[in-house]
């Protein structure tokens, strides 16, 4: 994870997609449906938001590893 200028831990949708084994497009689509868009257009997910993404895609990621 990277540290934002305010020293708050954050991650990006691309990093999360790679981590959990789903497409970036799927993560971005879910984010757009679940959260208001960031003012600057750059998604920086704090630890809570990142965990919500992991939870949302847990079954998808698990299915890929059990294949």
MOPAC internal coordinates of N, CA, C and O (Angstrom, degrees):
PM7 1SCF
backbone

  N    0.0000 0     0.00 0     0.00 0    0    0    0
  C    1.4417 1     0.00 0     0.00 0    1    0    0
  C    1.5109 1   109.45 1     0.00 0    2    1    0
  O    1.2310 1   121.59 1   -23.51 1    3    2    1
  N    1.2821 1   114.56 1   156.49 1    3    2    1
  C    1.4494 1   120.60 1   179.47 1    5    3    2
  C    1.5146 1   109.81 1  -106.69 1    6    5    3
  O    1.2310 1   120.47 1   -23.11 1    7    6    5
  N    1.2822 1   116.71 1   156.89 1    7    6    5
  C    1.4601 1   120.74 1   176.53 1    9    7    6
  C    1.5145 1   109.17 1  -102.51 1   10    9    7
  O    1.2310 1   120.88 1   -50.21 1   11   10    9
  N    1.2971 1   115.92 1   129.79 1   11   10    9
  C    1.4542 1   121.02 1   176.18 1   13   11   10
  C    1.5230 1   108.61 1   -74.20 1   14   13   11
  O    1.2310 1   120.95 1   -10.79 1   15   14   13
  N    1.2961 1   115.78 1   169.21 1   15   14   13
  C    1.4593 1   119.68 1   179.92 1   17   15   14
  C    1.5211 1   112.07 1   -57.56 1   18   17   15
  O    1.2310 1   120.17 1   151.50 1   19   18   17
  N    1.3205 1   117.29 1   -28.50 1   19   18   17
  C    1.4647 1   120.50 1   179.55 1   21   19   18
  C    1.5266 1   111.76 1   -85.09 1   22   21   19
  O    1.2310 1   120.36 1  -171.04 1   23   22   21
  N    1.3275 1   116.91 1     8.96 1   23   22   21
  C    1.4627 1   123.42 1  -179.32 1   25   23   22
  C    1.5278 1   113.29 1    65.26 1   26   25   23
  O    1.2310 1   120.00 1  -159.66 1   27   26   25
  N    1.3138 1   117.61 1    20.34 1   27   26   25
  C    1.4559 1   121.99 1   173.61 1   29   27   26
  C    1.5207 1   106.93 1   -89.62 1   30   29   27
  O    1.2310 1   120.20 1   -47.72 1   31   30   29
  N    1.3289 1   117.23 1   132.28 1   31   30   29
  C    1.4539 1   120.88 1   178.77 1   33   31   30
  C    1.5276 1   109.75 1   -67.28 1   34   33   31
  O    1.2310 1   120.86 1   -42.26 1   35   34   33
  N    1.3196 1   115.97 1   137.74 1   35   34   33
  C    1.4582 1   119.64 1   175.36 1   37   35   34
  C    1.5162 1   109.70 1  -149.80 1   38   37   35
  O    1.2310 1   121.28 1   -15.49 1   39   38   37
  N    1.3227 1   115.16 1   164.51 1   39   38   37
  C    1.4490 1   122.47 1   175.49 1   41   39   38
  C    1.5220 1   107.60 1  -138.11 1   42   41   39
  O    1.2310 1   120.51 1   -11.80 1   43   42   41
  N    1.3008 1   116.63 1   168.20 1   43   42   41
  C    1.4621 1   120.75 1   179.98 1   45   43   42
  C    1.5238 1   109.86 1  -107.37 1   46   45   43
  O    1.2310 1   120.28 1   -20.26 1   47   46   45
  N    1.3321 1   117.07 1   159.74 1   47   46   45
  C    1.4605 1   119.79 1   176.86 1   49   47   46
  C    1.5302 1   112.51 1   -59.00 1   50   49   47
  O    1.2310 1   120.08 1   143.83 1   51   50   49
  N    1.3194 1   117.45 1   -36.17 1   51   50   49
  C    1.4612 1   120.28 1   179.00 1   53   51   50
  C    1.5232 1   111.02 1   -64.21 1   54   53   51
  O    1.2310 1   120.29 1   135.87 1   55   54   53
  N    1.3211 1   117.06 1   -44.13 1   55   54   53
  C    1.4585 1   120.67 1   178.07 1   57   55   54
  C    1.5305 1   111.04 1   -62.45 1   58   57   55
  O    1.2310 1   120.78 1   137.83 1   59   58   57
  N    1.3332 1   116.12 1   -42.17 1   59   58   57
  C    1.4690 1   119.88 1   179.32 1   61   59   58
  C    1.5183 1   111.40 1   -65.37 1   62   61   59
  O    1.2310 1   120.29 1   136.74 1   63   62   61
  N    1.3227 1   117.05 1   -43.26 1   63   62   61
  C    1.4655 1   120.65 1  -179.97 1   65   63   62
  C    1.5286 1   110.24 1   -58.35 1   66   65   63
  O    1.2310 1   120.75 1   135.26 1   67   66   65
  N    1.3144 1   116.17 1   -44.74 1   67   66   65
  C    1.4689 1   121.29 1   178.36 1   69   67   66
  C    1.5293 1   110.30 1   -62.94 1   70   69   67
  O    1.2310 1   120.72 1   136.39 1   71   70   69
  N    1.3130 1   116.22 1   -43.61 1   71   70   69
  C    1.4665 1   121.40 1  -178.14 1   73   71   70
  C    1.5254 1   112.44 1   -61.79 1   74   73   71
  O    1.2310 1   120.53 1   136.07 1   75   74   73
  N    1.3367 1   116.60 1   -43.93 1   75   74   73
  C    1.4676 1   119.25 1  -173.92 1   77   75   74
  C    1.5233 1   113.30 1   -97.73 1   78   77   75
  O    1.2310 1   120.05 1   176.54 1   79   78   77
  N    1.3330 1   117.51 1    -3.46 1   79   78   77
  C    1.4618 1   120.51 1   173.13 1   81   79   78
  C    1.5133 1   115.18 1    78.75 1   82   81   79
  O    1.2310 1   120.15 1  -145.41 1   83   82   81
  N    1.3169 1   117.32 1    34.59 1   83   82   81
  C    1.4675 1   121.36 1   174.32 1   85   83   82
  C    1.5220 1   108.37 1  -123.72 1   86   85   83
  O    1.2310 1   120.87 1   -11.13 1   87   86   85
  N    1.3199 1   115.95 1   168.87 1   87   86   85
  C    1.4587 1   118.46 1  -177.82 1   89   87   86
  C    1.5270 1   111.79 1   -74.71 1   90   89   87
  O    1.2310 1   121.76 1   -29.91 1   91   90   89
  N    1.3249 1   114.24 1   150.09 1   91   90   89
  C    1.4670 1   119.79 1   175.35 1   93   91   90
  C    1.5117 1   110.38 1   -58.73 1   94   93   91
  O    1.2310 1   120.65 1   139.83 1   95   94   93
  N    1.3311 1   116.37 1   -40.17 1   95   94   93
  C    1.4605 1   121.01 1  -178.20 1   97   95   94
  C    1.5208 1   111.15 1   -59.07 1   98   97   95
  O    1.2310 1   120.24 1   139.19 1   99   98   97
  N    1.3302 1   117.14 1   -40.81 1   99   98   97
  C    1.4637 1   120.67 1   179.71 1  101   99   98
  C    1.5214 1   111.03 1   -64.77 1  102  101   99
  O    1.2310 1   120.45 1   137.97 1  103  102  101
  N    1.3196 1   116.74 1   -42.03 1  103  102  101
  C    1.4664 1   120.67 1   179.85 1  105  103  102
  C    1.5208 1   110.00 1   -65.19 1  106  105  103
  O    1.2310 1   120.17 1   132.49 1  107  106  105
  N    1.3355 1   117.28 1   -47.51 1  107  106  105
  C    1.4627 1   120.15 1   179.96 1  109  107  106
  C    1.5303 1   111.81 1   -62.20 1  110  109  107
  O    1.2310 1   120.39 1   139.42 1  111  110  109
  N    1.3286 1   116.85 1   -40.58 1  111  110  109
  C    1.4710 1   119.97 1   179.47 1  113  111  110
  C    1.5234 1   110.59 1   -62.19 1  114  113  111
  O    1.2310 1   120.48 1   136.41 1  115  114  113
  N    1.3210 1   116.69 1   -43.59 1  115  114  113
  C    1.4596 1   119.70 1   179.45 1  117  115  114
  C    1.5215 1   110.81 1   -65.70 1  118  117  115
  O    1.2310 1   120.45 1   137.95 1  119  118  117
  N    1.3260 1   116.75 1   -42.05 1  119  118  117
  C    1.4614 1   119.73 1   178.92 1  121  119  118
  C    1.5235 1   111.34 1   -59.72 1  122  121  119
  O    1.2310 1   120.34 1   135.82 1  123  122  121
  N    1.3304 1   116.95 1   -44.18 1  123  122  121
  C    1.4697 1   120.01 1  -179.91 1  125  123  122
  C    1.5211 1   111.48 1   -61.71 1  126  125  123
  O    1.2310 1   120.45 1   147.46 1  127  126  125
  N    1.3367 1   116.75 1   -32.54 1  127  126  125
  C    1.4631 1   120.29 1   179.34 1  129  127  126
  C    1.5290 1   112.46 1   -80.11 1  130  129  127
  O    1.2310 1   120.27 1   151.92 1  131  130  129
  N    1.3327 1   117.08 1   -28.08 1  131  130  129
  C    1.4641 1   121.18 1  -172.56 1  133  131  130
  C    1.5258 1   114.70 1   -97.48 1  134  133  131
  O    1.2310 1   119.94 1   155.04 1  135  134  133
  N    1.3103 1   117.72 1   -24.96 1  135  134  133
  C    1.4650 1   121.98 1  -173.72 1  137  135  134
  C    1.5289 1   110.67 1  -132.94 1  138  137  135
  O    1.2310 1   120.11 1   -28.58 1  139  138  137
  N    1.3137 1   117.39 1   151.42 1  139  138  137
  C    1.4671 1   118.84 1   171.82 1  141  139  138
  C    1.5330 1   108.49 1   -67.39 1  142  141  139
  O    1.2310 1   120.19 1   -31.76 1  143  142  141
  N    1.3090 1   117.25 1   148.24 1  143  142  141
  C    1.4647 1   119.05 1  -179.17 1  145  143  142
  C    1.5258 1   110.96 1   -66.75 1  146  145  143
  O    1.2310 1   120.73 1   -33.46 1  147  146  145
  N    1.3274 1   116.21 1   146.54 1  147  146  145
  C    1.4641 1   118.88 1   178.21 1  149  147  146
  C    1.5268 1   110.34 1   -67.64 1  150  149  147
  O    1.2310 1   119.59 1   -33.68 1  151  150  149
  N    1.3168 1   118.38 1   146.32 1  151  150  149
  C    1.4652 1   121.38 1  -177.39 1  153  151  150
  C    1.5255 1   113.80 1   -57.11 1  154  153  151
  O    1.2310 1   120.56 1   143.93 1  155  154  153
  N    1.3250 1   116.53 1   -36.07 1  155  154  153
  C    1.4662 1   118.79 1  -178.41 1  157  155  154
  C    1.5270 1   112.89 1   -93.36 1  158  157  155
  O    1.2310 1   120.16 1  -178.63 1  159  158  157
  N    1.3396 1   117.30 1     1.37 1  159  158  157
  C    1.4563 1   121.45 1   177.77 1  161  159  158
  C    1.5263 1   114.45 1    80.82 1  162  161  159
  O    1.2310 1   119.79 1  -179.56 1  163  162  161
  N    1.3123 1   118.00 1     0.44 1  163  162  161
  C    1.4708 1   121.54 1  -179.37 1  165  163  162
  C    1.5272 1   109.62 1  -106.84 1  166  165  163
  O    1.2310 1   121.15 1   -62.51 1  167  166  165
  N    1.3063 1   115.41 1   117.49 1  167  166  165
  C    1.4606 1   120.09 1   179.88 1  169  167  166
  C    1.5157 1   110.19 1   -77.47 1  170  169  167
  O    1.2310 1   120.70 1   -59.79 1  171  170  169
  N    1.3229 1   116.26 1   120.21 1  171  170  169
  C    1.4664 1   123.71 1   172.29 1  173  171  170
  C    1.5267 1   105.82 1  -126.32 1  174  173  171
  O    1.2310 1   121.08 1   -69.69 1  175  174  173
  N    1.2975 1   115.54 1   110.31 1  175  174  173
  C    1.4542 1   120.06 1  -173.10 1  177  175  174
  C    1.5164 1   110.92 1   -95.76 1  178  177  175
  O    1.2310 1   121.28 1   -54.34 1  179  178  177
  N    1.3401 1   115.16 1   125.66 1  179  178  177
  C    1.4605 1   118.57 1   176.00 1  181  179  178
  C    1.5310 1   108.19 1   -74.56 1  182  181  179
  O    1.2310 1   120.87 1    -1.91 1  183  182  181
  N    1.3169 1   115.94 1   178.09 1  183  182  181
  C    1.4636 1   120.05 1  -174.98 1  185  183  182
  C    1.5258 1   112.50 1   -59.56 1  186  185  183
  O    1.2310 1   119.94 1   141.66 1  187  186  185
  N    1.3303 1   117.71 1   -38.34 1  187  186  185
  C    1.4593 1   121.69 1  -179.99 1  189  187  186
  C    1.5258 1   111.17 1   -66.63 1  190  189  187
  O    1.2310 1   120.01 1   132.61 1  191  190  189
  N    1.3118 1   117.59 1   -47.39 1  191  190  189
  C    1.4718 1   121.20 1   179.77 1  193  191  190
  C    1.5277 1   110.57 1   -64.37 1  194  193  191
  O    1.2310 1   120.25 1   139.68 1  195  194  193
  N    1.3300 1   117.13 1   -40.32 1  195  194  193
  C    1.4610 1   120.37 1   178.56 1  197  195  194
  C    1.5253 1   110.86 1   -62.18 1  198  197  195
  O    1.2310 1   120.41 1   139.97 1  199  198  197
  N    1.3170 1   116.82 1   -40.03 1  199  198  197
  C    1.4672 1   119.93 1   178.55 1  201  199  198
  C    1.5258 1   111.03 1   -66.05 1  202  201  199
  O    1.2310 1   120.08 1   143.52 1  203  202  201
  N    1.3221 1   117.45 1   -36.48 1  203  202  201
  C    1.4676 1   120.25 1   176.27 1  205  203  202
  C    1.5275 1   111.17 1   -62.85 1  206  205  203
  O    1.2310 1   120.08 1   140.94 1  207  206  205
  N    1.3291 1   117.45 1   -39.06 1  207  206  205
  C    1.4694 1   120.81 1   176.66 1  209  207  206
  C    1.5287 1   109.37 1   -65.15 1  210  209  207
  O    1.2310 1   120.11 1   133.56 1  211  210  209
  N    1.3148 1   117.40 1   -46.44 1  211  210  209
  C    1.4762 1   120.38 1   179.32 1  213  211  210
  C    1.5213 1   110.87 1   -58.04 1  214  213  211
  O    1.2310 1   120.49 1   136.22 1  215  214  213
  N    1.3173 1   116.68 1   -43.78 1  215  214  213
  C    1.4637 1   121.12 1   179.56 1  217  215  214
  C    1.5207 1   110.82 1   -63.46 1  218  217  215
  O    1.2310 1   120.81 1   135.50 1  219  218  217
  N    1.3235 1   116.05 1   -44.50 1  219  218  217
  C    1.4725 1   120.57 1  -178.95 1  221  219  218
  C    1.5213 1   111.75 1   -59.68 1  222  221  219
  O    1.2310 1   120.08 1   140.10 1  223  222  221
  N    1.3264 1   117.45 1   -39.90 1  223  222  221
  C    1.4572 1   120.96 1  -175.48 1  225  223  222
  C    1.5274 1   113.70 1  -101.56 1  226  225  223
  O    1.2310 1   120.02 1  -168.89 1  227  226  225
  N    1.3228 1   117.56 1    11.11 1  227  226  225
  C    1.4668 1   120.96 1  -177.49 1  229  227  226
  C    1.5215 1   111.90 1   -58.85 1  230  229  227
  O    1.2310 1   119.63 1   134.62 1  231  230  229
  N    1.3215 1   118.30 1   -45.38 1  231  230  229
  C    1.4617 1   120.47 1  -178.65 1  233  231  230
  C    1.5194 1   111.41 1   -66.62 1  234  233  231
  O    1.2310 1   120.29 1   141.33 1  235  234  233
  N    1.3258 1   117.05 1   -38.67 1  235  234  233
  C    1.4602 1   121.00 1   179.02 1  237  235  234
  C    1.5232 1   110.21 1   -64.33 1  238  237  235
  O    1.2310 1   120.76 1   133.33 1  239  238  237
  N    1.3113 1   116.15 1   -46.67 1  239  238  237
  C    1.4635 1   120.52 1  -179.87 1  241  239  238
  C    1.5291 1   110.67 1   -64.26 1  242  241  239
  O    1.2310 1   120.39 1   138.75 1  243  242  241
  N    1.3142 1   116.85 1   -41.25 1  243  242  241
  C    1.4618 1   121.28 1   179.84 1  245  243  242
  C    1.5178 1   110.60 1   -64.24 1  246  245  243
  O    1.2310 1   119.78 1   138.85 1  247  246  245
  N    1.3190 1   118.03 1   -41.15 1  247  246  245
  C    1.4548 1   121.96 1   179.64 1  249  247  246
  C    1.5322 1   110.87 1   -62.50 1  250  249  247
  O    1.2310 1   120.50 1   142.80 1  251  250  249
  N    1.3178 1   116.64 1   -37.20 1  251  250  249
  C    1.4695 1   119.82 1   179.34 1  253  251  250
  C    1.5305 1   110.98 1   -66.64 1  254  253  251
  O    1.2310 1   119.82 1   144.24 1  255  254  253
  N    1.3223 1   117.95 1   -35.76 1  255  254  253
  C    1.4540 1   119.77 1  -178.12 1  257  255  254
  C    1.5178 1   111.52 1   -79.54 1  258  257  255
  O    1.2310 1   119.87 1   157.67 1  259  258  257
  N    1.3278 1   117.85 1   -22.33 1  259  258  257
  C    1.4668 1   121.01 1   179.31 1  261  259  258
  C    1.5180 1   112.01 1   -87.81 1  262  261  259
  O    1.2310 1   120.13 1   172.46 1  263  262  261
  N    1.2867 1   117.37 1    -7.54 1  263  262  261
  C    1.4645 1   123.25 1  -176.24 1  265  263  262
  C    1.4867 1   111.59 1   -57.25 1  266  265  263
  O    1.2310 1   120.10 1   180.00 1  267  266  265

